[in-house]
């Protein structure tokens, strides 16, 4: 897993999903660490910091990756080369274990919202939501999933294909038919790319619209996410801009004079979110923010 190749894969969306990107980035810097020939602690730290900077720049809107890096680097200071190597390796392994624990815990908590005969709505592709549905199936529950295609890159197709491979009944809808799908559902699960200090859920474009539809039809709407997706910088007023992707993803040969808007994400108002399900439990968005501060104070150190 070579550094520049990993950076390219992240930039080109070969690796998708906030948690998957964070895991991939951690595995990459672990490889950088193991391949290092640094003969001093200063040089080793410089190599690791350079890898961190390049990976972070590949996806500047991913707080999950930034928080994972902060966790890895926070206690690595004035040490011998071998001790610094051990510290980095230990922190990387602990960060990866955190993601495993969080995903398993979220799946167990959220799967309780899936009842026999339920229809679940989801949008885009979330590895966390997939794990929730796998856990519900493991519990022998009978349910089906309605999901949206998620234009323009059709990440929803990946979700539908994975669910079908798991033997979970799934019906795939064009994005514009989401209202029709949601009003027939019992619960909605989405992932999250970030949670702001105001409790807003940053997720794939369309998420807030679908949350509004869910509220109209009294369908509980949950964001299922690792708490490390909390955007610490938003507390200090450095909230990241929403990513605008290439116009050609939507219309490759658009006529002259036609401007194409291709926002990749949007912020879901916390009033539309029934709860955020994380490894800490289920909390309203405003309470979730306080729980993250209490559970992970080290992430707030600047």
N, C-alpha and C positions, 0 to 999 in steps of 0.2 A: 504494500500500500504506500506508494511513493507520494510525497507531499504535493508536488505540482499537479500530479494526476488527480489526487483527491480534491484539490482546489477546483480543478476544471470540472469534475463530476458534480460538485455542489453548485457551481455557477450554471451549469447546463441542465440542472434539475434531474440529473441521473439519480441523485439521492433526494428523496422528498420526505416531507413531514418533519416538524420541529425536533421531535425526539430522535428520529432516525438520523437526522443531520448531526445532532449532538453526539450520538453514539459513534457515528462514522468519524467525526472530528476527533473524539477521544482515542479511537483506535488508531487514527493516523498519527497523532502526537506520541502515542505509545510506541509506534513503529519508528518514528523519528528518534525517540529516546534510545531504543534498543540498537539502532544503527549508528548512533553517535560515536565518534572517536575522540571526543573532547578530552583534553588532558588537564583541564582545570574546571573548577565549579563555575567560574565566570563565563567561560566559553560554552559550557553545557547549558547554563541558564539562557544565554544569548540565543543559542540554537532553538531552544524550546519556545522562547518568547517570539522569535521570528516565525516559527510554525504557527503559533497561536494567532499572530497578527494576520498572516496570509489566509488562514482558514476563516477567521472572523470577517475579513473583508469580502470573502466570497458570498456571504449571506449576512449583511449588516443589520438585518431586521429580525434576528433570531436570538432572543434573550435566553432561551434554553441552552444554547451552545455557550453563550457568554457566561451564564451562571455556572455551567459545568467547568469552564476554564478557570473562573474565579476560585472555585472550590479546589481545583488541582494546584493552583499556584499560591494560594493564600499562606500556607505554612512553610513554603520552600524559601529559605533565606540564607544567611551566612553559614554554609555547611561545607564539609569536604566534598570532593567530587563524587565519591562513592556514596556518601550519605545523601547528597542531593539526588543522585540517581535513584536510590531506594525510596526517598520521599516522593519524588514524582511518580514512580511506578505504583507505590501504595495508594496515592491519592487518585490516580487514574482508575485503578481497580475498584476502589471504593465508590467512585462516581458511577462506574458502569453497574455496580451492584445496586446502587440507589435506583437507577432506572429499572432494573429487573424487579426490585421490591415494589416500586411505585406502580408499575404496570400490573403486577399480580394483585396488589391490594385494590387498585381501582376496579379491576375486572370483578373481583369478589363483591365489592360494594355495589357497583352499578348493575351487575347482573340480577340483583334483587328487585330491580325495577322492571325486569322482564318477566311477564306472567305467561302461563300457558294460554295460547290463542292470541297473544299480543301481535300487533303490527308495529314495527319500529321504523322510524324515519331517520335517515342519515344523509349527509351531504359531503361531497369530496371524498378524500381518503384519509382515514385516521387509523394508525396502527393500534392506538389505544381502544378505539371503538371496536375494531376487529377482535381484539382480545376479550372485550366484554361479551361480545356475541358468541365467541368460541366457548367462553366459560358458561354462558347460559345454555348452550347446546350440551356441554359436558354434564350439566345438571339435569339432562333429559327433558328440558323444556321444549315445547313445540311452539314455534313462532315464525313469523316471516318478516322480511325487511323490504322497505321501499327506499330506493336511493336515486339520486339525481346524477346526471351525466357529468356535470361540472365543466362547462365550456370555459375557455377554448381548448384546454389541454386534456379534457376528458378523464380527469383523475377518478371520477366516479365509476368508470369502466373497470378500473383496477379493483375497487371495492366490490363491485358486483361479481367479478371473476373469482376473487378470493372467497367470497361467501358461497358461491356456487360450488367451488372445489371442496368446501367444508360440508356440503350437503345441507346448507341453510337456504330455504326458499327465498328468492330475491326477485323483485320486480323493478326494472330500470326505467326511469322517467326522464324525459327532456326537462331541462331546468324550468322552462315556462309552465310545466304541468305540476310544479311543486305544490301549489295550492290544492289541486285535486288530490294529490297523494297525501299531504299532511292531514287534511280533514278526516281521513279514514284511519289515521294512526292513533296509537295509544300513548306513545312516548317518542320523543326525539332526542337523539344523541349526536353531538358534534364533537370534534376535537378542539384544539386551540393552538394557535401559533404563539400567542402571548396573552397575558392578562395585565391590564394597566393598573395604576394606583387608584383609579376611579372605579375599578371593578368591571371595566369594559373588556369584553372578550374579542380578541383579534383573531379572525378566522377567514376562511376562503370567501371571496366575494359571493354575495347571495345569502350569507348566513343571517344577516339582520332582517332581510326581507322574509326569510322563512321563519325566523323567530316571531315576527309580527303576525304571520299567518297562524302559527301555532298558538299564540296567545288568543287570537280571535276565536279559535275553535277549542280553546281550553285543553290543549295538548301540552303536557309538561315538557319543558325544553331544557336539556342539561348540556353543559360543556364538561367534557371528561378529559382531564389533563393533569400531568405531573405539575406539582407546585413550583418546580424550577422554571416553568415558563412565565413566572411572574416577572414583569419588566421593571427591575429595580430602578433603572434610570428614569422612568416616568415619574417617580417620586420627586426627583430633583429638577423636573421641567424639561428633560431631554427626550421626550416621547418621540419615538422614531416615526418617520414619514411612512405612509403606506406605499408598498411597492407598486410602481407602474411598469408593466411589462410591454414588450414590443407590440406595435400595432399589427404587424404581419401575422402574429399568432391568431388574430381574429379575422383579418381580411388581407390576404397576401398581396392581392392586386387591386386594392381599393382605388376607385376613380379619383382623379385629381380634384381637390376641393373637399374631399370627405375626410374628416378627422375621426380617428378611432380611439375611444377611451378603453383602456385595458388594465384597470386596477385589479391586482391579484387578491387583495384582502380588503376587509372592512371591519369596523368596530361595532360590536353588538351592544346596544344599550343594556346596562345591568338590570333595568326594570323588566326586560323581556326574557331574562334568564331565570328559570326556576331555581337552579342551583349549580354550583361548580363541584364536580365530583373529582376529588384528588386522593392521594394516599393519606391525607389528613382526615378525610371524611367528606360529608356533603354539607356545604355552606352556601348561604346567599353570597353574591359577589362581594358585597361590602365587608362581610364577616370573613370571607376567604382571605382578603388582603391582610387583615389583622392577624389571622392565624399563621400566614406565611412569615410575617415579621416575628411572631413568637417562636415558631418552630425552627426557622433558619436565620437567626440574627447575623451570622457570619456573611451572608450574601449582601448585607446592607452596609458592610464596611467599605469605605472608599479609599 
